[in-house]
């Protein structure tokens, strides 16, 4: 009994540490104007946005840790298990907001956009990460057929299953460039971007979580089935998972807010408290709609035994769109009255892309610290608090190293000074 209580105290301590850490980051360096008639002029400054992204990056790392089997079994960090999409929505919102602000303030911004903002800032970091993961898997003696290696190295299948974000961001950036370069009417631009986002939602809804469409009906219910080759398994193909699409709508909201900022900000400042509460109430309604969609229809319909359930997935996706459309809007309206900036959030904001990309290596390489008796990586009397702190530390080390490696690759390829990463746009 004493051992059990001691173990429970460890899990409780980890919960307390995680939430206390986020609480400190939310107030450290905070600037508060609630209770006054004043508003922050720097609510969307580069420093504020960088700190917001840094806070979101930390949330994503906690989300990934919480999804480990032992954490879910012990219900440790359970509040973060389904929170990843909320944090990623902030990244999408900031990216969309930054694109329009740059378009408005920088002369000839779209000239060289593909090279600077897509190739240098997204594609090169993506493929550097692919090569790093290939080296990691090779050193780990991962057994994969030659075709699997080739497709992973090409980026057509996922070498790093966390690296879906750069792929979706690339699609959105190309869509933004095409629309604002060749279409003069802004409403049409936004309509096209919306269609692309919803189209990606349907692409996942059809694709599901694996290649269900290759083989007999419900073949995947037996994972030992001979049809279960490497490319048919979970999270191998593009758009194999709802996380690829459910928060992308925040990108469009970021674009729209930046475009109509001159009208929206003064409107929110009038009767601010009332409008903020209305916005929060709408977010609660949207959250309930999201819950309803996941309960009524569901994303993981492949395992119902009734086939892939494509439309059920799409209905669930549609039920989630309002919630993730509101996340970034709620955040920036709150930033008008309160925001915090400190060395930790600014650091993670600067290295957010690479800490995100290298997080999976850290999680895998430290699994020997887990206490799960069924895990082949178990290693004695270590606890999950040590594991979580270790993951953060290794993620930071690997992320910073990858950042500078990527900058070196850019210099070799382009012989010019470094550009900003995709996330801080």
C-alpha positions as CSV (number, residue, x, y, z in Angstrom):
1,X,0.0,0.0,0.0
2,X,2.8,2.4,0.9
3,X,4.5,1.7,-2.5
4,X,1.2,2.4,-4.3
5,X,0.7,5.7,-2.4
6,X,4.3,6.6,-3.1
7,X,3.7,5.9,-6.8
8,X,0.5,7.9,-6.9
9,X,2.4,10.8,-5.3
10,X,4.8,10.7,-8.2
11,X,2.0,11.0,-10.7
12,X,0.3,13.8,-8.7
13,X,3.7,15.6,-8.5
14,X,4.1,15.4,-12.2
15,X,0.6,16.9,-12.8
16,X,1.4,19.7,-10.3
17,X,4.8,20.4,-11.9
18,X,3.3,20.6,-15.4
19,X,0.5,22.9,-14.6
20,X,2.6,25.0,-12.2
21,X,5.2,25.4,-15.0
22,X,2.6,26.6,-17.5
23,X,1.1,28.9,-14.8
24,X,4.5,30.5,-14.2
25,X,5.1,31.0,-17.9
26,X,1.6,32.6,-18.2
27,X,2.4,35.2,-15.6
28,X,6.2,35.7,-15.8
29,X,6.8,39.0,-17.6
30,X,3.0,39.6,-17.8
31,X,1.5,42.9,-18.7
32,X,-2.0,43.4,-17.4
33,X,-4.5,46.1,-18.4
34,X,-7.7,44.3,-17.2
35,X,-9.7,46.6,-15.0
36,X,-8.6,49.7,-17.0
37,X,-9.8,51.4,-20.1
38,X,-6.4,51.0,-21.7
39,X,-5.3,48.3,-24.2
40,X,-1.9,47.0,-25.2
41,X,-0.5,48.5,-28.4
42,X,1.9,45.6,-28.7
43,X,-0.7,42.9,-28.5
44,X,0.5,41.4,-31.8
45,X,4.1,42.5,-31.8
46,X,6.9,40.1,-32.9
47,X,7.9,39.6,-29.3
48,X,4.3,38.9,-28.1
49,X,3.7,36.5,-31.0
50,X,7.0,34.8,-30.4
51,X,6.1,34.2,-26.8
52,X,2.7,32.9,-27.7
53,X,4.2,30.4,-30.1
54,X,6.7,29.5,-27.4
55,X,3.9,28.8,-24.9
56,X,2.2,26.7,-27.6
57,X,5.4,24.8,-28.4
58,X,5.7,23.8,-24.7
59,X,2.1,22.7,-24.7
60,X,2.7,20.5,-27.8
61,X,5.7,18.8,-26.1
62,X,3.5,18.1,-23.0
63,X,0.8,16.7,-25.4
64,X,3.3,14.3,-27.0
65,X,4.5,13.1,-23.6
66,X,1.0,12.6,-22.4
67,X,0.3,10.2,-25.3
68,X,2.9,7.7,-24.2
69,X,1.2,4.5,-23.1
70,X,2.3,4.6,-19.5
71,X,1.1,8.1,-19.1
72,X,-2.3,7.3,-20.4
73,X,-2.5,4.1,-18.3
74,X,-1.7,6.1,-15.2
75,X,-3.8,9.0,-16.4
76,X,-0.9,11.4,-15.9
77,X,-1.1,14.7,-17.8
78,X,-4.5,13.5,-19.1
79,X,-5.5,17.1,-19.6
80,X,-3.0,17.3,-22.4
81,X,-3.9,14.1,-24.3
82,X,-6.4,15.8,-26.6
83,X,-5.0,19.3,-26.3
84,X,-2.4,19.2,-29.1
85,X,-4.8,20.6,-31.7
86,X,-5.5,23.7,-29.5
87,X,-1.8,24.6,-29.3
88,X,-1.2,23.9,-33.0
89,X,-4.2,26.1,-33.8
90,X,-2.2,29.0,-32.3
91,X,0.7,28.2,-34.6
92,X,-1.6,28.3,-37.6
93,X,-3.3,31.5,-36.5
94,X,0.1,33.2,-36.0
95,X,1.3,32.1,-39.4
96,X,-1.8,33.4,-41.2
97,X,-1.7,36.6,-39.2
98,X,2.0,37.1,-40.0
99,X,1.6,36.6,-43.7
100,X,-1.0,39.3,-44.2
101,X,0.9,41.7,-41.9
102,X,4.0,41.2,-44.0
103,X,2.1,41.5,-47.2
104,X,0.8,44.9,-46.0
105,X,4.0,46.3,-44.6
106,X,6.8,44.9,-46.8
107,X,7.3,46.1,-50.3
108,X,7.2,43.3,-53.0
109,X,6.6,40.7,-50.3
110,X,5.5,38.1,-52.7
111,X,8.6,38.5,-54.8
112,X,10.8,35.6,-53.9
113,X,8.1,34.3,-51.5
114,X,8.4,30.7,-52.6
115,X,12.1,30.6,-52.2
116,X,12.3,32.5,-48.9
117,X,9.1,31.5,-47.0
118,X,8.6,28.0,-48.4
119,X,11.8,26.5,-49.6
120,X,14.2,28.0,-47.1
121,X,11.8,28.3,-44.1
122,X,9.9,25.0,-44.4
123,X,11.1,22.5,-47.0
124,X,14.8,22.6,-46.2
125,X,14.2,22.2,-42.4
126,X,11.8,19.4,-43.2
127,X,14.3,17.4,-45.3
128,X,17.1,18.0,-42.8
129,X,14.9,16.5,-40.2
130,X,14.1,13.6,-42.5
131,X,17.8,12.8,-42.8
132,X,18.4,13.1,-39.0
133,X,15.6,10.7,-38.4
134,X,16.9,8.3,-41.0
135,X,20.3,8.4,-39.3
136,X,18.6,7.8,-35.9
137,X,16.6,4.8,-37.3
138,X,19.7,3.4,-38.9
139,X,21.7,3.6,-35.7
140,X,18.7,2.1,-33.9
141,X,18.9,-0.8,-36.4
142,X,15.3,-0.3,-37.6
143,X,14.3,-3.0,-40.0
144,X,12.5,-1.6,-43.0
145,X,12.3,-2.8,-46.6
146,X,14.2,-0.8,-49.2
147,X,11.0,0.8,-50.6
148,X,10.1,2.0,-47.1
149,X,13.5,3.8,-46.8
150,X,13.1,5.3,-50.3
151,X,9.6,6.7,-49.8
152,X,10.5,8.0,-46.3
153,X,13.6,9.8,-47.6
154,X,11.5,11.3,-50.4
155,X,9.0,12.7,-47.9
156,X,6.1,10.9,-49.6
157,X,5.7,8.8,-46.5
158,X,6.5,9.8,-42.9
159,X,10.0,9.3,-41.7
160,X,9.0,11.4,-38.6
161,X,5.3,11.1,-37.9
162,X,5.3,14.4,-36.0
163,X,6.5,16.2,-39.2
164,X,3.0,16.5,-40.7
165,X,2.8,20.2,-39.7
166,X,5.5,21.5,-42.2
167,X,3.7,19.6,-45.0
168,X,0.3,21.1,-44.2
169,X,1.9,24.6,-43.8
170,X,3.6,24.2,-47.1
171,X,0.3,23.5,-48.8
172,X,-1.3,26.5,-47.1
173,X,1.6,28.8,-48.0
174,X,1.5,27.8,-51.6
175,X,-2.2,28.4,-51.6
176,X,-1.7,31.9,-50.1
177,X,1.0,32.7,-52.6
178,X,-1.1,31.6,-55.6
179,X,-4.2,33.4,-54.4
180,X,-2.6,36.7,-53.5
181,X,-0.3,36.7,-56.5
182,X,-2.8,35.9,-59.2
183,X,-6.2,36.7,-57.8
184,X,-7.1,40.4,-57.3
185,X,-10.3,40.1,-55.3
186,X,-9.7,39.3,-51.7
187,X,-13.0,37.5,-51.1
188,X,-12.2,35.0,-53.8
189,X,-8.7,34.5,-52.3
190,X,-10.2,33.6,-48.9
191,X,-12.9,31.4,-50.6
192,X,-10.1,29.4,-52.3
193,X,-8.1,29.1,-49.1
194,X,-11.2,27.9,-47.3
195,X,-11.9,25.3,-50.0
196,X,-8.3,24.0,-49.8
197,X,-8.6,23.7,-46.0
198,X,-12.0,21.9,-46.2
199,X,-10.6,19.8,-49.0
200,X,-7.7,18.7,-46.8
201,X,-10.3,17.8,-44.2
202,X,-12.1,15.6,-46.7
203,X,-8.8,14.1,-47.8
204,X,-8.2,12.9,-44.3
205,X,-11.8,11.7,-43.9
206,X,-11.3,9.5,-46.9
207,X,-7.8,8.4,-46.2
208,X,-8.5,7.7,-42.5
209,X,-5.6,6.6,-40.3
210,X,-4.2,4.0,-42.7
211,X,-4.7,2.6,-46.2
212,X,-8.0,0.9,-45.5
213,X,-8.9,1.1,-49.1
214,X,-6.3,-1.5,-50.1
215,X,-7.6,-4.9,-49.3
216,X,-10.8,-6.7,-48.2
217,X,-13.3,-4.9,-46.0
218,X,-12.2,-4.6,-42.4
219,X,-9.0,-6.4,-43.1
220,X,-7.3,-4.1,-40.6
221,X,-9.2,-5.5,-37.6
222,X,-6.6,-8.3,-37.7
223,X,-3.2,-6.5,-37.7
224,X,-1.5,-9.9,-38.4
225,X,-3.4,-10.0,-41.8
226,X,-1.0,-10.6,-44.7
227,X,-2.3,-7.5,-46.4
228,X,-0.9,-5.3,-43.6
229,X,2.3,-4.2,-45.4
230,X,4.4,-1.3,-44.2
231,X,2.7,1.4,-46.3
232,X,-0.8,0.4,-45.1
233,X,-0.1,0.9,-41.5
234,X,-1.0,3.8,-39.3
235,X,0.5,7.3,-39.7
236,X,2.6,6.3,-42.7
237,X,0.8,8.1,-45.6
238,X,0.0,11.8,-45.7
239,X,-3.2,12.9,-44.1
240,X,-3.4,9.8,-42.0
241,X,-4.9,11.3,-38.8
242,X,-7.3,14.1,-37.9
243,X,-4.5,16.1,-36.4
244,X,-3.4,16.9,-40.0
245,X,-6.5,19.0,-40.6
246,X,-8.7,19.8,-37.6
247,X,-6.9,23.0,-36.5
248,X,-5.9,24.3,-40.0
249,X,-8.9,26.6,-40.1
250,X,-7.1,28.8,-37.7
251,X,-4.7,29.8,-40.5
252,X,-7.6,31.4,-42.4
253,X,-8.8,33.2,-39.3
254,X,-5.3,34.6,-38.8
255,X,-5.4,35.9,-42.4
256,X,-8.8,37.5,-42.0
257,X,-8.0,39.1,-38.6
258,X,-4.9,40.7,-40.0
259,X,-6.7,41.9,-43.1
260,X,-9.5,43.5,-41.2
261,X,-7.6,44.4,-38.0
262,X,-8.2,48.1,-38.5
263,X,-11.9,47.5,-38.1
264,X,-12.0,44.5,-35.7
265,X,-9.7,45.9,-33.0
266,X,-11.7,49.2,-32.5
267,X,-14.9,47.1,-32.5
268,X,-13.6,44.8,-29.8
269,X,-12.4,47.8,-27.7
270,X,-16.0,49.1,-27.4
271,X,-17.8,47.1,-24.7
272,X,-14.7,44.9,-24.5
273,X,-15.8,42.9,-21.5
274,X,-19.2,42.1,-23.0
275,X,-17.7,41.0,-26.3
276,X,-15.0,38.9,-24.7
277,X,-17.6,37.1,-22.6
278,X,-19.7,36.5,-25.8
279,X,-16.6,35.2,-27.5
280,X,-15.9,32.9,-24.6
281,X,-19.5,31.7,-24.6
282,X,-19.4,30.9,-28.3
283,X,-16.2,29.0,-27.7
284,X,-17.9,26.9,-25.0
285,X,-20.8,26.2,-27.4
286,X,-18.2,25.3,-30.1
287,X,-16.4,23.0,-27.7
288,X,-19.7,21.2,-26.9
289,X,-20.3,20.9,-30.6
290,X,-16.9,19.4,-31.0
291,X,-17.6,16.9,-28.2
292,X,-20.9,16.0,-29.8
293,X,-19.3,15.4,-33.2
294,X,-16.7,13.1,-31.7
295,X,-19.3,11.2,-29.7
296,X,-22.0,11.0,-32.3
297,X,-19.8,10.3,-35.4
298,X,-16.1,9.9,-34.4
299,X,-12.8,9.9,-36.1
300,X,-11.7,6.3,-35.4
301,X,-14.6,4.7,-37.3
302,X,-12.4,2.1,-39.0
303,X,-12.6,0.0,-35.8
304,X,-16.4,-0.1,-35.6
305,X,-16.5,-3.1,-37.9
306,X,-18.7,-1.3,-40.4
307,X,-16.0,-0.1,-42.8
308,X,-14.0,3.1,-43.0
309,X,-16.8,5.5,-42.1
310,X,-15.6,8.3,-44.3
311,X,-18.6,10.6,-43.8
312,X,-18.6,10.1,-40.1
313,X,-15.1,11.4,-40.0
314,X,-16.0,14.4,-42.2
315,X,-19.1,15.2,-40.0
316,X,-16.8,15.1,-37.0
317,X,-14.3,17.4,-38.7
318,X,-17.1,19.9,-39.6
319,X,-18.2,19.9,-36.0
320,X,-14.7,20.8,-34.9
321,X,-14.2,23.7,-37.3
322,X,-16.0,26.3,-35.3
323,X,-14.0,25.6,-32.2
324,X,-10.6,25.8,-33.8
325,X,-11.7,28.8,-35.8
326,X,-12.2,30.6,-32.5
327,X,-9.0,29.6,-30.7
328,X,-6.7,32.1,-32.3
329,X,-9.4,34.8,-32.1
330,X,-9.9,34.3,-28.4
331,X,-6.1,34.4,-27.9
332,X,-5.5,37.7,-29.7
333,X,-8.5,39.4,-28.1
334,X,-7.1,38.4,-24.7
335,X,-3.6,39.7,-25.8
336,X,-5.2,43.1,-26.2
337,X,-5.5,43.3,-22.4
338,X,-3.0,40.8,-21.1
339,X,0.2,39.1,-22.4
340,X,3.3,37.7,-21.0
341,X,6.8,37.5,-22.4
342,X,9.8,35.8,-20.7
343,X,13.1,34.2,-21.7
344,X,11.6,30.7,-21.7
345,X,8.6,31.4,-24.0
346,X,10.8,33.6,-26.3
347,X,13.4,30.8,-26.5
348,X,10.8,28.2,-27.4
349,X,9.2,30.7,-29.8
350,X,12.5,31.1,-31.6
351,X,13.2,27.3,-31.8
352,X,9.6,26.1,-32.0
353,X,9.8,24.4,-35.3
354,X,12.9,22.4,-34.5
355,X,12.0,21.5,-31.0
356,X,8.7,20.3,-32.4
357,X,10.4,18.2,-35.1
358,X,13.0,16.7,-32.7
359,X,10.5,15.9,-29.9
360,X,9.9,12.4,-31.2
361,X,13.6,11.4,-31.0
362,X,13.7,12.6,-27.4
363,X,10.6,10.7,-26.5
364,X,11.9,7.5,-28.1
365,X,15.5,7.7,-26.9
366,X,14.4,8.1,-23.3
367,X,11.8,5.5,-23.1
368,X,14.1,3.3,-21.0
369,X,13.3,5.7,-18.1
370,X,9.7,4.7,-18.1
371,X,8.3,2.4,-15.4
372,X,5.9,0.4,-17.6
373,X,6.6,-3.2,-16.8
374,X,5.3,-4.2,-20.3
375,X,7.7,-1.9,-22.0
376,X,10.9,-3.3,-23.6
377,X,12.6,-0.1,-22.6
378,X,12.0,-0.4,-18.8
379,X,15.1,0.3,-16.6
380,X,14.3,0.0,-13.0
381,X,13.4,2.6,-10.4
382,X,12.9,5.7,-12.5
383,X,9.7,7.7,-12.5
384,X,7.8,9.6,-15.0
385,X,8.8,13.0,-13.6
386,X,12.4,12.2,-14.5
387,X,11.3,11.0,-17.9
388,X,9.2,14.2,-18.7
389,X,12.0,16.5,-17.6
390,X,14.5,14.5,-19.6
391,X,12.3,14.7,-22.7
392,X,12.2,18.5,-22.4
393,X,16.0,18.7,-21.9
394,X,16.8,16.4,-24.8
395,X,14.2,18.0,-27.1
396,X,15.8,21.4,-26.5
397,X,19.3,20.1,-27.1
398,X,18.4,18.3,-30.3
399,X,16.1,21.1,-31.5
400,X,18.8,23.8,-31.1
401,X,21.4,21.5,-32.8
402,X,19.0,20.8,-35.7
403,X,18.3,24.6,-36.0
404,X,22.0,25.4,-36.5
405,X,22.6,22.4,-38.7
406,X,19.7,23.6,-40.9
407,X,21.1,27.1,-41.0
408,X,24.4,25.7,-42.2
409,X,22.7,23.7,-44.9
410,X,20.9,26.9,-46.1
411,X,24.2,28.8,-46.3
412,X,25.8,26.0,-48.3
413,X,22.9,25.9,-50.7
414,X,22.2,29.6,-51.1
415,X,25.3,31.4,-49.8
416,X,23.2,34.0,-48.1
417,X,22.4,35.0,-44.6
418,X,19.8,32.9,-42.7
419,X,16.1,33.5,-43.0
420,X,13.4,33.2,-40.4
421,X,11.7,29.9,-39.8
422,X,8.2,29.1,-40.9
423,X,6.5,29.3,-37.5
424,X,7.7,32.8,-36.5
425,X,6.2,34.4,-39.7
